[in-house]
Amino acid sequence: MRRAVQVMLVIAIVIDIAYWSIWFTDRDVLASAHTQAYYDFENAFPLADLWLGAACVLALVALTREQRSAAFWLTCAGSAGLYLFGMDFLYDVENGIFTSGGGGAIEALIVALTLVFSLTVLRFAWNRQTAVP
């Protein structure tokens, strides 16, 4: 399970970097809606995603080095992911994003992956609080 969590952390970091790189260069590739309100909503996320990415990097380093701080950083990453999941999910449901075609399907996948990632990382951290050196 440790290896799976490490892989998930790497994937989360890569997706985070790729998403924002694309968003700020050609947002139409990613946009699930093309309204100013949607753009404003998405533009509020870079700092929160930067925190999530930083927590993932620090969790990955600590976990790979078998440091005690791994449980802390995994908890930070998992809780940041859950918070972002909640924000995205509620906005998408309230604004009909999930039913807006291909973009909505991609958004649903991102939201689902965020939830699975967050719960997996939190469970791993919780179950290994004392086991992770």
TIMI-2910 file (N, C-alpha, C, CB; in pm, 1 decimal, decimal comma, always signed):
<rs>
+----------+----------+----------+----------+----------+----------+----------+----------+----------+----------+----------+----------+------+
!      n_x !      n_y !      n_z !     ca_x !     ca_y !     ca_z !      c_x !      c_y !      c_z !     cb_x !     cb_y !     cb_z ! resn !
+----------+----------+----------+----------+----------+----------+----------+----------+----------+----------+----------+----------+------+
!    +81,8 !   -120,2 !     +0,0 !     +0,0 !     +0,0 !     +0,0 !    +86,0 !   +126,2 !     +0,0 !    -93,0 !     +0,0 !   +120,4 !  Met !
!   +200,1 !   +117,0 !    +66,4 !   +291,2 !   +231,3 !    +72,2 !   +331,6 !   +275,0 !    -68,7 !   +416,5 !   +196,6 !   +155,4 !  Arg !
!   +365,8 !   +178,8 !   -152,2 !   +406,6 !   +208,3 !   -290,0 !   +291,5 !   +271,7 !   -367,0 !   +454,3 !    +80,2 !   -361,5 !  Arg !
!   +170,9 !   +221,6 !   -347,7 !    +53,3 !   +277,6 !   -415,9 !    +31,4 !   +423,1 !   -375,1 !    -72,7 !   +194,1 !   -384,2 !  Ala !
!    +48,9 !   +453,3 !   -248,5 !    +32,6 !   +591,0 !   -200,9 !   +141,2 !   +680,1 !   -260,5 !    +37,2 !   +596,6 !    -46,2 !  Val !
!   +262,4 !   +629,8 !   -268,8 !   +369,7 !   +708,2 !   -330,6 !   +336,5 !   +738,5 !   -477,2 !   +504,7 !   +632,7 !   -320,5 !  Gln !
!   +286,2 !   +639,8 !   -547,4 !   +247,6 !   +659,8 !   -687,7 !   +133,4 !   +761,1 !   -696,7 !   +205,6 !   +525,1 !   -753,0 !  Val !
!    +36,0 !   +749,7 !   -607,2 !    -75,0 !   +845,3 !   -606,0 !    -25,8 !   +987,6 !   -580,6 !   -177,8 !   +805,9 !   -499,7 !  Met !
!    +69,9 !  +1002,4 !   -492,5 !   +125,1 !  +1134,8 !   -464,6 !   +194,4 !  +1192,6 !   -588,3 !   +223,8 !  +1127,6 !   -347,1 !  Leu !
!   +271,3 !  +1110,8 !   -656,4 !   +338,5 !  +1155,9 !   -779,1 !   +235,6 !  +1196,6 !   -883,6 !   +430,7 !  +1045,1 !   -835,4 !  Val !
!   +133,3 !  +1114,7 !   -901,4 !    +28,6 !  +1145,9 !   -999,5 !    -42,2 !  +1275,8 !   -961,8 !    -73,7 !  +1030,0 !  -1009,4 !  Ile !
!    -72,0 !  +1293,2 !   -834,5 !   -138,6 !  +1416,3 !   -789,4 !    -52,3 !  +1538,9 !   -818,6 !   -169,9 !  +1408,7 !   -638,6 !  Ala !
!    +76,4 !  +1528,1 !   -794,6 !   +168,5 !  +1639,6 !   -820,8 !   +171,2 !  +1671,1 !   -969,8 !   +311,4 !  +1606,5 !   -770,1 !  Ile !
!   +182,6 !  +1568,6 !  -1052,3 !   +188,0 !  +1587,4 !  -1197,7 !    +58,0 !  +1648,5 !  -1249,6 !   +215,2 !  +1453,3 !  -1268,5 !  Val !
!    -55,2 !  +1597,6 !  -1203,1 !   -184,9 !  +1651,6 !  -1246,5 !   -198,8 !  +1796,9 !  -1203,4 !   -301,3 !  +1567,6 !  -1189,1 !  Ile !
!   -158,5 !  +1828,1 !  -1081,7 !   -167,5 !  +1965,0 !  -1030,9 !    -87,3 !  +2060,8 !  -1119,6 !   -116,8 !  +1971,8 !   -885,0 !  Asp !
!    +35,9 !  +2023,9 !  -1148,9 !   +121,5 !  +2108,8 !  -1233,1 !    +65,2 !  +2118,2 !  -1374,4 !   +265,7 !  +2053,7 !  -1237,1 !  Ile !
!    +25,0 !  +2004,4 !  -1430,4 !    -27,5 !  +2004,2 !  -1567,8 !   -156,0 !  +2085,6 !  -1578,2 !    -53,1 !  +1860,4 !  -1614,9 !  Ala !
!   -245,6 !  +2068,6 !  -1482,0 !   -373,4 !  +2139,1 !  -1486,6 !   -352,6 !  +2289,5 !  -1491,5 !   -459,2 !  +2102,0 !  -1366,0 !  Tyr !
!   -272,0 !  +2340,5 !  -1399,7 !   -255,5 !  +2486,3 !  -1393,4 !   -170,6 !  +2539,5 !  -1506,9 !   -193,8 !  +2526,3 !  -1261,5 !  Trp !
!    -77,4 !  +2459,6 !  -1556,7 !     -1,0 !  +2501,3 !  -1674,6 !    -93,4 !  +2517,2 !  -1794,9 !   +110,6 !  +2399,3 !  -1706,0 !  Ser !
!   -183,9 !  +2421,3 !  -1812,7 !   -279,1 !  +2428,9 !  -1923,6 !   -380,2 !  +2540,3 !  -1899,6 !   -351,6 !  +2294,3 !  -1942,2 !  Ile !
!   -430,9 !  +2550,4 !  -1777,0 !   -532,3 !  +2652,1 !  -1745,8 !   -483,0 !  +2792,5 !  -1780,3 !   -570,7 !  +2645,5 !  -1597,3 !  Trp !
!   -359,7 !  +2822,0 !  -1747,4 !   -308,1 !  +2957,3 !  -1769,6 !   -252,0 !  +2979,1 !  -1909,9 !   -201,5 !  +2987,4 !  -1668,8 !  Phe !
!   -245,5 !  +2872,7 !  -1991,6 !   -199,4 !  +2890,0 !  -2129,7 !   -312,5 !  +2872,7 !  -2230,7 !    -88,0 !  +2791,2 !  -2160,3 !  Thr !
!   -405,8 !  +2779,0 !  -2203,8 !   -517,6 !  +2756,3 !  -2295,8 !   -635,3 !  +2696,8 !  -2218,3 !   -475,4 !  +2661,9 !  -2413,2 !  Asp !
!   -702,0 !  +2781,2 !  -2139,5 !   -806,2 !  +2733,1 !  -2048,8 !   -922,4 !  +2665,0 !  -2119,3 !   -858,3 !  +2846,9 !  -1967,9 !  Arg !
!   -943,1 !  +2693,8 !  -2247,6 !  -1053,3 !  +2630,0 !  -2319,1 !  -1036,4 !  +2479,0 !  -2329,9 !  -1066,0 !  +2689,3 !  -2457,2 !  Asp !
!   -913,7 !  +2431,6 !  -2320,1 !   -888,7 !  +2287,0 !  -2322,2 !   -950,4 !  +2220,7 !  -2199,4 !   -736,8 !  +2257,9 !  -2328,2 !  Val !
!   -948,8 !  +2289,4 !  -2086,5 !   -994,5 !  +2231,9 !  -1960,1 !  -1131,5 !  +2279,7 !  -1913,7 !   -895,6 !  +2261,8 !  -1854,8 !  Leu !
!  -1171,9 !  +2396,2 !  -1957,4 !  -1293,2 !  +2458,5 !  -1903,8 !  -1416,4 !  +2371,9 !  -1926,1 !  -1314,4 !  +2594,9 !  -1967,3 !  Ala !
!  -1488,6 !  +2348,5 !  -1817,1 !  -1614,4 !  +2273,9 !  -1824,1 !  -1730,3 !  +2366,0 !  -1857,8 !  -1641,6 !  +2201,8 !  -1692,1 !  Ser !
!  -1709,5 !  +2495,0 !  -1841,2 !  -1808,7 !  +2597,1 !  -1875,6 !  -1730,8 !  +2718,6 !  -1925,2 !  -1902,1 !  +2633,7 !  -1751,7 !  Ala !
!  -1797,1 !  +2801,5 !  -1999,8 !  -1729,1 !  +2918,5 !  -2056,3 !  -1801,1 !  +3046,4 !  -2015,4 !  -1721,5 !  +2908,3 !  -2210,3 !  His !
!  -1818,4 !  +3059,2 !  -1884,0 !  -1880,8 !  +3179,0 !  -1828,9 !  -1778,7 !  +3249,0 !  -1740,8 !  -2010,5 !  +3144,3 !  -1748,4 !  Thr !
!  -1798,2 !  +3377,6 !  -1722,5 !  -1706,2 !  +3452,0 !  -1636,4 !  -1711,7 !  +3400,1 !  -1493,4 !  -1739,0 !  +3601,7 !  -1639,3 !  Gln !
!  -1830,7 !  +3359,9 !  -1448,9 !  -1843,7 !  +3307,0 !  -1312,4 !  -1758,9 !  +3180,2 !  -1295,1 !  -1992,4 !  +3276,8 !  -1280,0 !  Ala !
!  -1760,3 !  +3093,4 !  -1395,7 !  -1680,6 !  +2970,8 !  -1388,7 !  -1531,8 !  +3004,6 !  -1387,1 !  -1713,2 !  +2877,5 !  -1507,5 !  Tyr !
!  -1489,6 !  +3095,6 !  -1472,9 !  -1348,9 !  +3135,6 !  -1476,3 !  -1307,1 !  +3197,3 !  -1342,6 !  -1324,0 !  +3235,5 !  -1591,2 !  Tyr !
!  -1392,5 !  +3280,1 !  -1286,7 !  -1363,3 !  +3340,9 !  -1157,0 !  -1349,9 !  +3233,7 !  -1048,8 !  -1473,4 !  +3441,6 !  -1118,8 !  Asp !
!  -1439,8 !  +3135,8 !  -1052,5 !  -1435,0 !  +3026,5 !   -955,4 !  -1302,6 !  +2950,7 !   -967,0 !  -1554,1 !  +2930,1 !   -976,1 !  Phe !
!  -1267,1 !  +2910,2 !  -1086,8 !  -1143,2 !  +2834,3 !  -1107,8 !  -1020,3 !  +2917,2 !  -1071,3 !  -1133,2 !  +2787,8 !  -1253,6 !  Glu !
!  -1024,2 !  +3045,2 !  -1100,9 !   -908,8 !  +3132,1 !  -1071,9 !   -886,8 !  +3152,4 !   -922,5 !   -927,4 !  +3267,2 !  -1138,7 !  Asn !
!   -981,4 !  +3108,7 !   -840,9 !   -965,9 !  +3118,3 !   -695,9 !   -888,6 !  +2999,1 !   -638,7 !  -1102,9 !  +3128,0 !   -629,3 !  Ala !
!   -858,1 !  +2898,5 !   -720,6 !   -799,8 !  +2773,9 !   -672,5 !   -647,5 !  +2761,1 !   -676,1 !   -855,2 !  +2666,0 !   -749,4 !  Phe !
!   -572,8 !  +2838,9 !   -752,5 !   -427,7 !  +2812,3 !   -760,9 !   -355,1 !  +2808,5 !   -627,5 !   -363,8 !  +2915,5 !   -845,9 !  Pro !
!   -386,5 !  +2897,1 !   -536,0 !   -316,2 !  +2897,1 !   -407,7 !   -349,0 !  +2770,7 !   -327,8 !   -353,1 !  +3022,7 !   -326,1 !  Leu !
!   -475,5 !  +2732,1 !   -326,7 !   -514,9 !  +2610,3 !   -255,2 !   -450,7 !  +2486,9 !   -319,3 !   -668,8 !  +2595,8 !   -253,8 !  Ala !
!   -446,9 !  +2483,1 !   -451,6 !   -382,6 !  +2371,0 !   -520,2 !   -231,3 !  +2372,0 !   -500,7 !   -415,6 !  +2374,5 !   -668,8 !  Asp !
!   -173,0 !  +2491,0 !   -485,6 !    -30,5 !  +2499,1 !   -456,2 !     -2,9 !  +2438,1 !   -319,3 !    +18,6 !  +2645,6 !   -461,6 !  Leu !
!    -89,8 !  +2466,5 !   -222,7 !    -76,4 !  +2406,7 !    -89,3 !    -90,2 !  +2254,5 !    -98,6 !   -182,9 !  +2465,1 !     +8,2 !  Trp !
!   -188,9 !  +2207,4 !   -173,0 !   -206,3 !  +2063,4 !   -190,3 !    -81,1 !  +2002,9 !   -254,7 !   -331,8 !  +2033,6 !   -276,5 !  Leu !
!    -31,0 !  +2066,4 !   -358,9 !    +88,3 !  +2016,0 !   -426,1 !   +209,4 !  +2013,7 !   -334,1 !   +118,5 !  +2099,9 !   -548,0 !  Gly !
!   +227,6 !  +2120,2 !   -257,1 !   +340,2 !  +2125,7 !   -163,7 !   +327,8 !  +2016,8 !    -57,1 !   +348,1 !  +2264,3 !    -97,2 !  Ala !
!   +207,9 !  +1997,6 !     -4,9 !   +186,5 !  +1891,7 !    +94,6 !   +214,1 !  +1754,6 !    +33,8 !    +42,4 !  +1897,3 !   +149,9 !  Ala !
!   +175,4 !  +1734,7 !    -91,3 !   +202,4 !  +1606,8 !   -159,4 !   +352,2 !  +1585,0 !   -176,9 !   +132,4 !  +1602,6 !   -296,8 !  Cys !
!   +424,0 !  +1688,7 !   -217,2 !   +570,1 !  +1676,9 !   -233,0 !   +634,5 !  +1643,4 !    -99,4 !   +630,5 !  +1807,9 !   -290,2 !  Val !
!   +597,3 !  +1716,0 !     +4,6 !   +656,5 !  +1691,7 !   +136,6 !   +617,4 !  +1554,3 !   +190,9 !   +613,3 !  +1801,1 !   +235,2 !  Leu !
!   +495,2 !  +1509,9 !   +164,1 !   +452,9 !  +1375,3 !   +206,1 !   +533,1 !  +1269,4 !   +131,3 !   +300,9 !  +1355,0 !   +181,3 !  Ala !
!   +551,6 !  +1290,6 !     +2,3 !   +627,1 !  +1194,3 !    -78,2 !   +771,3 !  +1183,5 !    -29,9 !   +624,1 !  +1234,3 !   -226,1 !  Leu !
!   +833,9 !  +1296,2 !     -5,2 !   +972,6 !  +1296,2 !    +42,9 !   +981,2 !  +1227,9 !   +179,5 !  +1027,5 !  +1441,1 !    +51,6 !  Val !
!   +893,8 !  +1265,8 !   +270,5 !   +896,6 !  +1207,5 !   +405,0 !   +867,0 !  +1057,9 !   +403,0 !   +796,4 !  +1278,4 !   +495,0 !  Ala !
!   +772,1 !  +1017,7 !   +321,1 !   +736,2 !   +876,0 !   +311,9 !   +850,7 !   +795,8 !   +250,6 !   +607,6 !   +857,8 !   +228,5 !  Leu !
!   +912,2 !   +850,5 !   +147,3 !  +1024,1 !   +781,9 !    +81,5 !  +1143,4 !   +768,9 !   +175,4 !  +1065,7 !   +856,9 !    -45,8 !  Thr !
!  +1165,8 !   +871,0 !   +255,7 !  +1277,7 !   +870,1 !   +351,5 !  +1241,1 !   +803,1 !   +484,0 !  +1324,4 !  +1012,6 !   +378,1 !  Arg !
!  +1116,7 !   +757,8 !   +493,2 !  +1065,3 !   +691,4 !   +613,4 !  +1079,2 !   +779,5 !   +737,4 !  +1138,3 !   +559,2 !   +635,7 !  Glu !
!  +1043,9 !   +906,0 !   +721,1 !  +1049,1 !  +1001,2 !   +831,5 !   +915,5 !  +1003,7 !   +905,4 !  +1084,8 !  +1142,1 !   +780,0 !  Gln !
!   +922,2 !  +1035,7 !  +1033,5 !   +800,4 !  +1044,3 !  +1115,6 !   +703,2 !  +1148,3 !  +1063,6 !   +836,1 !  +1076,4 !  +1259,2 !  Arg !
!   +753,0 !  +1251,2 !  +1000,6 !   +667,6 !  +1358,9 !   +950,5 !   +577,4 !  +1314,3 !   +835,4 !   +753,1 !  +1475,1 !   +905,4 !  Ser !
!   +598,2 !  +1194,2 !   +783,6 !   +516,1 !  +1145,6 !   +672,3 !   +368,2 !  +1145,4 !   +708,2 !   +559,8 !  +1005,0 !   +631,5 !  Ala !
!   +333,9 !  +1098,5 !   +826,7 !   +192,7 !  +1094,0 !   +866,5 !   +132,7 !  +1234,7 !   +869,4 !   +177,6 !  +1026,8 !  +1004,8 !  Ala !
!   +208,3 !  +1331,4 !   +918,1 !   +160,6 !  +1469,9 !   +921,1 !   +135,5 !  +1521,6 !   +780,0 !   +261,9 !  +1560,2 !   +993,2 !  Phe !
!   +233,3 !  +1505,2 !   +689,8 !   +219,4 !  +1559,0 !   +554,0 !   +113,0 !  +1483,6 !   +475,0 !   +353,3 !  +1552,5 !   +480,1 !  Trp !
!    +98,8 !  +1354,2 !   +499,8 !     -9,0 !  +1278,6 !   +434,7 !   -144,9 !  +1330,0 !   +480,9 !     +4,1 !  +1127,3 !   +464,8 !  Leu !
!   -155,0 !  +1360,3 !   +609,4 !   -280,0 !  +1415,2 !   +663,0 !   -307,8 !  +1552,8 !   +602,9 !   -273,8 !  +1424,4 !   +817,3 !  Thr !
!   -205,5 !  +1634,6 !   +589,8 !   -222,0 !  +1766,5 !   +526,0 !   -269,9 !  +1751,0 !   +381,7 !    -88,8 !  +1845,8 !   +529,5 !  Cys !
!   -206,5 !  +1662,0 !   +307,3 !   -243,5 !  +1641,5 !   +166,6 !   -385,5 !  +1586,7 !   +154,4 !   -144,3 !  +1545,8 !    +98,3 !  Ala !
!   -417,8 !  +1489,1 !   +236,4 !   -552,0 !  +1430,3 !   +230,5 !   -661,0 !  +1527,8 !   +268,4 !   -559,6 !  +1310,8 !   +320,4 !  Gly !
!   -636,7 !  +1605,9 !   +371,7 !   -739,4 !  +1701,5 !   +414,2 !   -752,6 !  +1816,3 !   +315,1 !   -707,0 !  +1756,2 !   +553,1 !  Ser !
!   -641,6 !  +1860,5 !   +257,3 !   -649,0 !  +1964,6 !   +153,1 !   -727,9 !  +1912,6 !    +33,5 !   -506,4 !  +2009,1 !   +108,6 !  Ala !
!   -704,1 !  +1788,2 !     -2,7 !   -777,5 !  +1727,7 !   -113,9 !   -926,2 !  +1716,7 !    -85,2 !   -721,6 !  +1590,6 !   -145,0 !  Gly !
!   -961,8 !  +1678,3 !    +37,8 !  -1103,9 !  +1669,5 !    +73,7 !  -1171,9 !  +1805,6 !    +67,7 !  -1119,6 !  +1610,0 !   +213,5 !  Leu !
!  -1102,4 !  +1907,6 !   +113,6 !  -1158,0 !  +2042,3 !   +108,9 !  -1181,4 !  +2085,0 !    -36,9 !  -1063,8 !  +2142,4 !   +180,7 !  Tyr !
!  -1081,5 !  +2062,4 !   -121,5 !  -1095,6 !  +2097,8 !   -263,0 !  -1206,1 !  +2015,7 !   -329,3 !   -962,5 !  +2076,6 !   -337,0 !  Leu !
!  -1215,4 !  +1888,0 !   -292,5 !  -1325,3 !  +1804,9 !   -343,6 !  -1459,0 !  +1867,8 !   -309,1 !  -1317,4 !  +1661,6 !   -286,2 !  Phe !
!  -1475,8 !  +1906,5 !   -182,2 !  -1602,7 !  +1964,9 !   -138,6 !  -1637,0 !  +2092,0 !   -214,9 !  -1598,0 !  +1994,5 !     +9,6 !  Gly !
!  -1539,6 !  +2178,0 !   -234,8 !  -1562,3 !  +2302,8 !   -308,5 !  -1602,7 !  +2274,1 !   -453,0 !  -1435,8 !  +2391,0 !   -305,4 !  Met !
!  -1525,2 !  +2188,1 !   -519,3 !  -1553,7 !  +2155,3 !   -659,3 !  -1688,1 !  +2085,2 !   -674,2 !  -1442,8 !  +2067,4 !   -716,8 !  Asp !
!  -1711,1 !  +1984,4 !   -591,7 !  -1833,5 !  +1905,7 !   -603,8 !  -1957,6 !  +1992,9 !   -587,6 !  -1834,5 !  +1793,5 !   -500,3 !  Phe !
!  -1959,8 !  +2072,9 !   -483,3 !  -2076,7 !  +2156,4 !   -458,7 !  -2098,9 !  +2257,1 !   -571,7 !  -2061,6 !  +2229,7 !   -325,8 !  Leu !
!  -1992,7 !  +2322,1 !   -616,9 !  -2006,3 !  +2418,2 !   -727,1 !  -2058,8 !  +2347,5 !   -852,5 !  -1870,0 !  +2487,1 !   -756,9 !  Tyr !
!  -2001,1 !  +2232,6 !   -883,6 !  -2040,0 !  +2159,8 !  -1004,9 !  -2185,0 !  +2113,5 !   -999,8 !  -1948,7 !  +2039,9 !  -1025,6 !  Asp !
!  -2229,2 !  +2066,6 !   -884,7 !  -2369,1 !  +2023,8 !   -870,6 !  -2462,7 !  +2143,8 !   -881,2 !  -2390,6 !  +1951,0 !   -735,7 !  Val !
!  -2430,1 !  +2250,0 !   -812,0 !  -2516,3 !  +2369,3 !   -812,2 !  -2525,0 !  +2436,7 !   -949,0 !  -2465,5 !  +2469,3 !   -710,6 !  Glu !
!  -2422,3 !  +2418,2 !  -1031,8 !  -2418,0 !  +2487,1 !  -1160,3 !  -2431,1 !  +2394,7 !  -1280,0 !  -2291,2 !  +2563,3 !  -1171,5 !  Asn !
!  -2469,9 !  +2270,6 !  -1258,4 !  -2495,2 !  +2177,3 !  -1367,8 !  -2372,7 !  +2142,5 !  -1450,9 !  -2598,8 !  +2233,4 !  -1456,8 !  Gly !
!  -2255,9 !  +2151,3 !  -1390,9 !  -2131,7 !  +2125,1 !  -1464,6 !  -2121,3 !  +1978,6 !  -1505,8 !  -2010,1 !  +2164,0 !  -1379,7 !  Ile !
!  -2156,9 !  +1887,2 !  -1416,8 !  -2142,3 !  +1744,1 !  -1445,5 !  -2225,7 !  +1700,2 !  -1565,2 !  -2181,3 !  +1662,5 !  -1323,8 !  Phe !
!  -2332,1 !  +1770,8 !  -1594,8 !  -2420,4 !  +1732,0 !  -1705,2 !  -2399,8 !  +1820,4 !  -1827,7 !  -2566,3 !  +1738,5 !  -1660,8 !  Thr !
!  -2283,9 !  +1886,6 !  -1834,9 !  -2260,4 !  +1980,8 !  -1944,2 !  -2180,4 !  +1922,7 !  -2060,2 !  -2189,6 !  +2100,9 !  -1891,6 !  Ser !
!  -2182,6 !  +1791,6 !  -2078,0 !  -2112,6 !  +1730,4 !  -2190,6 !  -1976,2 !  +1676,4 !  -2151,4 !  -2097,2 !  +1830,4 !  -2302,3 !  Gly !
!  -1886,3 !  +1674,1 !  -2250,3 !  -1752,9 !  +1617,8 !  -2231,0 !  -1674,2 !  +1686,1 !  -2121,5 !  -1676,1 !  +1625,2 !  -2358,2 !  Gly !
!  -1681,9 !  +1818,2 !  -2114,5 !  -1612,8 !  +1892,5 !  -2009,0 !  -1664,3 !  +1854,8 !  -1871,8 !  -1628,4 !  +2042,1 !  -2030,3 !  Gly !
!  -1794,9 !  +1832,5 !  -1863,7 !  -1854,4 !  +1791,6 !  -1737,3 !  -1808,2 !  +1653,0 !  -1695,2 !  -2005,3 !  +1794,7 !  -1747,2 !  Gly !
!  -1791,4 !  +1564,5 !  -1793,6 !  -1743,7 !  +1429,2 !  -1764,6 !  -1599,6 !  +1433,0 !  -1713,4 !  -1753,4 !  +1340,3 !  -1890,4 !  Ala !
!  -1518,2 !  +1517,8 !  -1773,0 !  -1380,0 !  +1531,4 !  -1727,4 !  -1377,5 !  +1589,3 !  -1586,0 !  -1298,5 !  +1620,9 !  -1824,3 !  Ile !
!  -1461,9 !  +1688,5 !  -1562,4 !  -1470,3 !  +1748,3 !  -1428,2 !  -1515,1 !  +1644,2 !  -1326,3 !  -1567,6 !  +1868,5 !  -1427,7 !  Glu !
!  -1611,8 !  +1561,0 !  -1363,2 !  -1658,2 !  +1455,7 !  -1272,6 !  -1545,4 !  +1358,3 !  -1240,5 !  -1777,1 !  +1380,4 !  -1333,9 !  Ala !
!  -1464,4 !  +1326,2 !  -1340,0 !  -1350,7 !  +1237,1 !  -1318,2 !  -1249,6 !  +1300,2 !  -1223,4 !  -1283,6 !  +1202,4 !  -1451,3 !  Leu !
!  -1219,4 !  +1427,9 !  -1244,1 !  -1125,0 !  +1498,2 !  -1156,6 !  -1176,6 !  +1500,8 !  -1013,2 !  -1101,0 !  +1641,8 !  -1207,1 !  Ile !
!  -1304,0 !  +1530,2 !   -996,7 !  -1363,9 !  +1536,8 !   -863,5 !  -1361,3 !  +1399,4 !   -796,9 !  -1508,6 !  +1589,7 !   -871,7 !  Val !
!  -1394,6 !  +1295,3 !   -872,4 !  -1393,1 !  +1159,6 !   -817,5 !  -1251,4 !  +1117,7 !   -778,9 !  -1451,7 !  +1060,3 !   -918,8 !  Ala !
!  -1154,5 !  +1146,6 !   -864,4 !  -1015,2 !  +1112,4 !   -833,6 !   -966,2 !  +1186,7 !   -709,9 !   -924,6 !  +1144,4 !   -953,1 !  Leu !
!  -1007,9 !  +1311,3 !   -695,9 !   -969,4 !  +1389,2 !   -578,2 !  -1023,8 !  +1325,0 !   -451,3 !  -1019,8 !  +1533,8 !   -590,2 !  Thr !
!  -1148,1 !  +1280,0 !   -456,9 !  -1208,6 !  +1214,4 !   -340,2 !  -1136,6 !  +1084,2 !   -307,1 !  -1357,6 !  +1186,9 !   -365,3 !  Leu !
!  -1114,6 !   +999,3 !   -406,4 !  -1048,0 !   +870,6 !   -384,0 !   -905,7 !   +892,2 !   -331,7 !  -1045,0 !   +787,5 !   -514,7 !  Val !
!   -833,8 !   +983,9 !   -394,2 !   -697,8 !  +1015,3 !   -349,5 !   -697,9 !  +1058,7 !   -203,4 !   -636,0 !  +1125,6 !   -437,6 !  Phe !
!   -784,3 !  +1152,9 !   -170,8 !   -786,0 !  +1210,4 !    -36,1 !   -819,4 !  +1106,2 !    +69,8 !   -886,2 !  +1324,6 !    -29,0 !  Ser !
!   -922,7 !  +1027,8 !    +45,3 !   -961,1 !   +925,8 !   +142,8 !   -854,9 !   +816,9 !   +157,5 !  -1093,4 !   +863,0 !   +102,6 !  Leu !
!   -792,0 !   +779,9 !    +46,6 !   -687,6 !   +677,9 !    +51,2 !   -567,4 !   +726,6 !   +131,9 !   -644,1 !   +639,4 !    -90,8 !  Thr !
!   -524,1 !   +849,8 !   +104,3 !   -408,8 !   +905,5 !   +174,3 !   -438,9 !   +923,1 !   +323,2 !   -368,2 !  +1040,1 !   +112,0 !  Val !
!   -558,0 !   +971,9 !   +355,3 !   -594,2 !   +988,5 !   +496,4 !   -601,9 !   +853,7 !   +568,7 !   -728,5 !  +1061,8 !   +508,3 !  Leu !
!   -660,2 !   +755,2 !   +504,9 !   -670,4 !   +622,8 !   +567,4 !   -531,4 !   +562,2 !   +588,5 !   -757,1 !   +528,5 !   +480,6 !  Arg !
!   -446,7 !   +576,6 !   +487,5 !   -310,0 !   +525,7 !   +498,5 !   -237,4 !   +593,3 !   +614,6 !   -232,9 !   +548,1 !   +366,7 !  Phe !
!   -248,9 !   +724,8 !   +623,3 !   -183,5 !   +799,0 !   +731,1 !   -238,3 !   +756,3 !   +867,2 !   -202,5 !   +950,6 !   +711,4 !  Ala !
!   -368,9 !   +742,7 !   +875,5 !   -432,6 !   +705,9 !  +1003,0 !   -388,3 !   +565,6 !  +1048,7 !   -586,9 !   +710,9 !   +989,2 !  Trp !
!   -389,3 !   +471,9 !   +956,6 !   -356,0 !   +333,2 !   +991,5 !   -209,0 !   +314,5 !  +1023,9 !   -394,1 !   +240,8 !   +878,5 !  Asn !
!   -126,8 !   +406,8 !   +984,5 !    +17,0 !   +392,5 !  +1005,3 !    +75,8 !   +505,7 !  +1087,4 !    +87,5 !   +384,8 !   +873,0 !  Arg !
!     -5,6 !   +566,3 !  +1170,4 !    +44,2 !   +677,8 !  +1252,4 !   +169,4 !   +642,1 !  +1330,2 !    -62,9 !   +723,3 !  +1348,6 !  Gln !
!   +167,6 !   +525,6 !  +1389,9 !   +283,4 !   +485,9 !  +1468,5 !   +379,3 !   +400,7 !  +1387,6 !   +239,4 !   +410,9 !  +1592,2 !  Thr !
!   +331,6 !   +344,4 !  +1276,0 !   +417,2 !   +257,6 !  +1195,4 !   +509,2 !   +335,1 !  +1103,4 !   +333,1 !   +163,7 !  +1114,2 !  Ala !
!   +465,4 !   +453,8 !  +1058,4 !   +549,0 !   +533,5 !   +970,4 !   +655,6 !   +600,4 !  +1056,1 !   +464,7 !   +639,1 !   +891,0 !  Val !
!   +781,6 !   +567,5 !  +1030,6 !   +888,7 !   +622,7 !  +1114,7 !   +899,2 !   +773,5 !  +1101,7 !  +1021,8 !   +559,2 !  +1078,7 !  Pro !
+----------+----------+----------+----------+----------+----------+----------+----------+----------+----------+----------+----------+------+
</rs>
